[in-house]
Amino acid sequence: MRHLVLAPALAVVMAATVIACGGTTTDDATSAAPVATPSETTSLSAPGADQAAALFADNCSGCHGADGSGGSGPDLRGEDDATAVKSQIESGGGAMPSFSGQLTPDQINALAEYVTTELQ
């Protein structure tokens, strides 16, 4: 009997998490919310700090909070391994989608740098 109550509740929580992060409700783990394209966020090949902040606001804050303190995604403040952050952005994992097909390598590098230097 408990399973009959818990299963729908779990489905609602999972759907709310996906919607809050801007994802879809499909089983495709690589699908993600529409994100700003490189031309919408910056025309520079290497985004600066202001552009990295805008990238974070557009692509990450929905799950990680405007200040990186968390939400449906984990708290990013205090992350200091830019290589690990870059890998997570590129590959995704857990509930996080991959952004490698949606952001340029320069944008991913800028986000990793932003997370590890600005969200302290």
C-alpha positions as CSV (number, residue, x, y, z in Angstrom):
1,M,0.0,0.0,0.0
2,R,2.8,2.4,0.8
3,H,4.3,1.8,-2.7
4,L,1.0,3.0,-4.2
5,V,1.4,6.3,-2.4
6,L,5.2,6.7,-2.7
7,A,5.5,6.1,-6.4
8,P,3.2,9.0,-7.6
9,A,4.8,11.3,-5.0
10,L,8.3,10.4,-6.3
11,A,7.2,11.0,-9.8
12,V,5.9,14.4,-8.9
13,V,9.2,15.3,-7.2
14,M,11.3,14.1,-10.1
15,A,9.1,16.0,-12.6
16,A,9.4,19.2,-10.5
17,T,13.1,18.8,-10.4
18,V,13.4,18.4,-14.1
19,I,11.1,21.3,-14.8
20,A,13.0,23.5,-12.3
21,C,16.2,22.8,-14.1
22,G,14.6,23.6,-17.4
23,G,14.9,20.0,-18.6
24,T,12.3,17.9,-20.4
25,T,10.4,15.0,-19.0
26,T,11.7,12.5,-21.6
27,D,13.9,9.6,-20.7
28,D,16.7,11.1,-22.9
29,A,19.3,12.0,-20.3
30,T,21.1,14.2,-22.8
31,S,18.1,16.5,-23.4
32,A,18.3,19.8,-21.7
33,A,16.5,23.1,-21.6
34,P,17.2,25.5,-24.3
35,V,20.2,27.4,-23.5
36,A,21.6,30.6,-24.8
37,T,23.6,30.0,-27.9
38,P,27.1,31.4,-28.3
39,S,25.8,34.2,-30.4
40,E,23.2,35.2,-27.8
41,T,25.6,35.3,-24.9
42,T,28.9,36.5,-26.5
43,S,30.6,37.0,-29.8
44,L,34.0,36.8,-28.2
45,S,36.0,33.6,-28.5
46,A,37.0,33.7,-24.9
47,P,34.2,35.1,-22.6
48,G,35.3,37.5,-19.9
49,A,34.1,37.5,-16.3
50,D,30.9,39.5,-17.1
51,Q,30.0,37.1,-19.9
52,A,30.8,34.1,-17.7
53,A,28.4,35.5,-15.0
54,A,25.8,35.8,-17.7
55,L,26.4,32.2,-18.9
56,F,26.0,31.0,-15.3
57,A,22.8,33.0,-14.9
58,D,21.4,31.7,-18.2
59,N,22.4,28.0,-17.9
60,C,23.2,27.1,-14.3
61,S,21.3,29.3,-11.8
62,G,18.0,27.6,-12.4
63,C,19.4,24.5,-10.6
64,H,22.3,25.9,-8.6
65,G,20.9,29.2,-7.5
66,A,21.9,32.7,-8.6
67,D,24.8,32.7,-6.1
68,G,25.7,29.0,-6.6
69,S,24.3,28.1,-3.2
70,G,22.3,25.3,-4.5
71,G,18.6,24.4,-5.1
72,S,17.7,21.3,-7.0
73,G,21.4,21.1,-7.9
74,P,24.2,21.1,-5.4
75,D,25.9,24.1,-3.8
76,L,28.8,25.1,-6.0
77,R,30.4,27.6,-3.6
78,G,33.9,26.5,-2.6
79,E,34.5,24.4,-5.6
80,D,38.2,24.8,-6.4
81,D,39.0,22.1,-9.0
82,A,38.3,23.8,-12.4
83,T,39.2,20.6,-14.2
84,A,36.5,18.6,-12.4
85,V,34.0,21.4,-12.8
86,K,34.8,21.6,-16.5
87,S,34.3,17.8,-16.9
88,Q,31.0,18.0,-15.1
89,I,29.8,20.7,-17.4
90,E,30.9,18.9,-20.5
91,S,29.7,15.4,-19.5
92,G,26.9,16.0,-17.1
93,G,26.1,13.3,-14.6
94,G,23.5,12.5,-12.1
95,A,20.6,14.8,-12.8
96,M,22.8,17.3,-14.6
97,P,22.7,17.3,-18.4
98,S,25.8,17.6,-20.6
99,F,26.4,21.1,-22.0
100,S,29.1,20.1,-24.5
101,G,26.8,20.3,-27.4
102,Q,25.2,23.6,-26.3
103,L,28.1,25.7,-25.1
104,T,31.5,26.3,-26.9
105,P,34.7,25.0,-25.3
106,D,35.6,28.6,-24.4
107,Q,32.2,29.1,-22.7
108,I,32.7,25.9,-20.7
109,N,36.2,27.0,-19.7
110,A,34.8,30.4,-18.7
111,L,32.1,28.8,-16.6
112,A,34.5,26.4,-14.8
113,E,36.7,29.4,-14.0
114,Y,33.8,31.4,-12.9
115,V,32.5,28.7,-10.6
116,T,36.0,28.1,-9.0
117,T,36.9,31.7,-8.6
118,E,33.8,33.8,-8.2
119,L,31.4,31.5,-6.3
120,Q,33.4,31.4,-3.1
